[in-house]
Amino acid sequence: MGKVAEHRGAGFFEALQLDPVIPAVHAEGEPLEKALSEDHPAIFVLGGDIFKLTHRIEGEKRRPPVFVNVDLIGGIAGDKTGIAFLSRHVEGVISTNRNVIEMANSTALITVQRLFGLDAMAIERGLRLVKRAKPQCVEILPALSCPPMVSRYPEVLNRPVLAGGLLKSREEVMSVLNAGALGVSTSALDLWSIGRLTRSS
């Protein structure tokens, strides 16, 4: 992992200490515009068109760091060429794919590997992949599986943990953070504004 990625990662984790809520958007449109106009630790882009996205954020001097889910966004492949392209336009990548994470680790990109808490088999397989890929952080899905997963598999917290998906309330966000997650990602716009309040409560 390069020094630029380490520096970016440290800045991202520091920002999460102040505001642990990351907006997640599924395409270009009003949610993305809202997220770009506000102060957030990052924006997770989980779909849409990579060329529309890069065109939109190009030249933005002040915006949150943008992380792209390589598995879901259209117009780009999770290969060396695709990762090299992303490293010139965004700050981070998200993927379940170990090869994508390993390739991105050699660039300036922050790496987030998704881990699904569906059942014991999925968790244990995911943990093996995380151990091999060595992402900068892990995102557990769905978010509410984070507390029981951490309780049963404390090694999950060996690296910074995020949690995302199906969060509906401030109480649910707090339960995930109290379990040890550094931050949460959510597409629920009404939760985006609670981030700066949660750490002080």
C-alpha positions, 0 to 999 in steps of 0.5 A: 500500500502506497503512502498516498493511500495510507494518508488518505485512509488516515484522513478518512478514519479521522473524519469518521471520528467526527461524523460516522455517517456516509451517504450511499447513492445508487446513481447520479441524481438528486441524492448525489447532488445533495451529498456532494454539496454537504460536508461528509467523510465520504460518499459511497456510489453504489451504481450508475455510470462511471463516466457520468459520475467522473464528469460530474465530479471533475473540477469540484474543488471542495467535495467529500471523497468519492468511493465507487463500488466496482462490482455495481457501477456500470462502464468499468471493469474490475481489472488493472485498467479499470482500477488505474482509471479510478485511481485518477478520478476517485478516492476509494473503491468498494468490492467483495472481490479479493482481486479488485482489493489487492489490485487497488491496494497498490494504488492511491485508492482507499480500499473497502472490502464488503463482508456479508453477514448472511450466515456462519459460512458466508462470514467465515469465507468472507473473513478468509478473503479479507485476511488475504486481500488486506483492505484498509477497512471492511464493510459489513452488510446488512448493518444490523448483522454487525453487533452479533457478528462482532460478538461471535467473530471479534477478529472482524475488528482487527481492521476498521469496520463500517456497516451498511444496508437497511438502517432506518433509525438513529437508534439502529445507527447507534447500536452498530457504532456501539458494537465497534463500527467506525462508521455506517453507510446509508441511502436514507437521506434523513440519517445523513444529518445525524452524523455529527450528533452521534459521537457526542451522545 
